[in-house]
Amino acid sequence: MSEKPGRIFNIEKIYVKDLSLEIPGAPMVFLEEEAPGVDMQLRLEDHCISEGMYEVVLIITITARIKDKTMFLVEARQAGIFQIRNLDESEMGPVLGIACPNVIFPYIRETISDVVTRAGFPPVILSQVNFEALYNQSKQQIDANATVTENIKNKH
C-alpha cells in the first residue's frame, strides 16, 4: 500500500515584479487643499513556472482624483513564488486564489503606502481584502457563465 506524500506549501520568494507611479498634474496637484477620492482595482494572476512551482501576482491599481483631475496613479505588481506539491486538483484553486494572495497582500500594502509617501502625498493604507470572498464570487461567476454557455449549446 503506497502512502501519499505530505502536502507542501512553501513561500520561496516574495518580490515587486513591477511598480509605476504617475503624477500627471505635478507640481500643481500639491497645491490642492481638497482631499482626493481614492479608487482601488485589484487583479490576481497565477501560473505554473515549473513542476510544483507557481508564481502568483497580485496587481493593485490606486487612482486618486479630485473632481476630474488625477492626482496620482500607482500600479504595483507584487509577486510570490510558491512551492505547492501533493495537493488534489480541487485544492489548488483555493490555495492559489486565497492562501497565496493572503501571503502577498501585506507586502503590496507596504509597497503602495511607501511609494505614495515618497511621492509627497499622505500614505494610502489599504484595508484588508477578503480573498476567500473574492475567490468564491469569481468561482460563482465562472460557474454561471459555464451554465449559460451550456444552455446556448443545447439550444443549437
N, C-alpha and C positions, 0 to 999 in steps of 0.2 A: 504494500500500500504506500503510494507516494504522498508526501506531505507538501502542501502548497507553501512555498517560501513566504517569509514575513513581508508585510507591506512596508514599502519605503517611501517616505516623503521628506526630502532634504532640500533646504534652500542652498543652492550652490553660489549664487551671485545676485545682488540687487544693484542696479545701476541706472543712471539717467541716460536714456537712449537718444533723446532729442529734447531741446529746450529752446523756445523762442519767446522774445518779448518785443512788442511793438508799442511805441508811444507816438502815434501819428500827429498829435497836436502839440508836441513839446516845442518850445517851453511854455506856451500859453496855458496848457492844462494845469500847470502848477499854481496858476493864479485863481483858479476856480475855488469858490468857497462852498458851493453846494456839494453834498455827498453824492457819489455816483451810485447808480443801480448796478448790481453785480449779477451776471448770469454765468452759470456753470453748465458745461456739456461734458458728459463722461462716456467713454467707449472702452471696450475691452477686446483685446486680440490675443489669441494663443495659437501656437503651432509647435509641432514636434520637431526638434532640431537634430535629434539622433535617438536611437532606441532608449527609451526610458528617460529622455531629457526633453524638457519643454520650456519654451520661452513664453512668458505671459507679459503682455504690455498693457498698462493702464494709461489711458490718454485722457487728460483733462484740459479743457479749454476754458479760460476765465476771460470774460469781456466786461469791462467796467465802462459805463456810459453815463453821461449827463445829457439828458434830452436826446438829441440825435448825434452828439459828438462822442466818439470813442476816446476815453482817457487812456486806457491801456488794454492790451490783449496779450495774454500769456497762454502758450500751449506747451504742456510738459508731457513727455512720454517716459514714464518710469517703468523699467522692465525688471523681470526676475527670471533667473534660470533655475528650474526646479528639477530634481531627480524624483521621478514618480514611477514606482515599479510594483508589480504584483497586485494591481487593483483590477476589479471587474470593470468591464466597459461601462456599466451603469453608474459606477462610482467616479469615473473620470470627469464627467461634466460638472458635478458639484465641486470637485477638487479644483479644477481649472477655473470655474466661474465664481466660486465663493472663497475657498481657502486661500488660493494664491493672491487674489486681489486684496484680501484682508491683510496679508503679509506686506504687500507693496504699498498700500494706502498711506500709512504713516510717513513713508519716505517721500511720496509725491506731495503730501500735505506740507511737509517741511520745505521741499524744493520750491513750491509755489510761493509760500509765505516769504522765504528768503529772497527770491528774485524780485518780488513786488516791493519789498522793503528796500532792497538795494537800488531799485529804480526811482526811489524817492517818494513812494506812496505809503500810506499806512498798511500794515500787514493784512493779508487776506487769510483768515483762518478757516479752512474748510470744515464743515460739520461732518461728523461720522456718516458713512454711507452704509446702508444695509444691503450688502451684496447678495445675501440669501433672497431677499425680496426681489431684487433686480433679476437674479437668475431665474426665479420662479415665474416672474412676469414675462421674461423673454421666452422661457420654455412654453408657457401657455400661448403666446403669440405664434410661435413656430407650430405648435400642435393645431391651432385654429387655422393657420394658413394651409397646413397639410390636409386638413379636413375639407376645406374649400376646394383645393386642387383635386382631391379625390372625387368630390361631388361633381366637379366640372368634367372630369374624365369619364365618369359613369353616365353622364348625360349624352355623350357623343359616341 
